[in-house]
């Protein structure tokens, strides 16, 4: 007679423990990603400071405006390439973090669904006669929720792939434009001389 409340209590406790484990895992992954992001930003800041210092020394040593413009133009492509590399590393960190979150969430949902279905099956064994329709409705609701989650998951993955494709296309166009910048700057320097 008291088996059903005890089963719900045990299921609730297991659910809380699983959610806590998921939260702990996601928190650890978040800290790892933040650590990678901080490391990337520190390394980028150091490299940028060193590059800017070297560039400033070169520009200050220019003997005439034409040499100044040529030196300036020569810095455009390496700076653009470094910006592209930074953005790619940033995207890699974000993508890896997103994948870890998705993987953890999918695992949690699969496990939670398995437990809910097992609980419903167990409770339905002790259910009074005539409750078969209710049990079937609960199982159908669970199945529909799973199908909805799977569709949402597929749509999200497609959106992420589209965003990555667009970012890669933009980076490619930016790289091409940056490669043309020195030639345009040299032409401007030649015209100024």
Secondary structure, DSSP 8 states (H G I E B T S, - for coil): --HHHHHHHHHHHHHHHHHHHHHHHHHHHHHHHHHHHHHHHHHHHHHHHHHHHHHHHHHHT-SSHHHHHHHHHHHHHHHHHHHHHHHHHHHHHHHHHHHHHHHHHHHHHHHHHHHHHHHHHHHHHSS-TT-HHHHHHHHHHHHHHHHHHHHHHHHHHHHHHHHHHHHHHHHHHHHHHHHHHHHHHHHHHHHH-
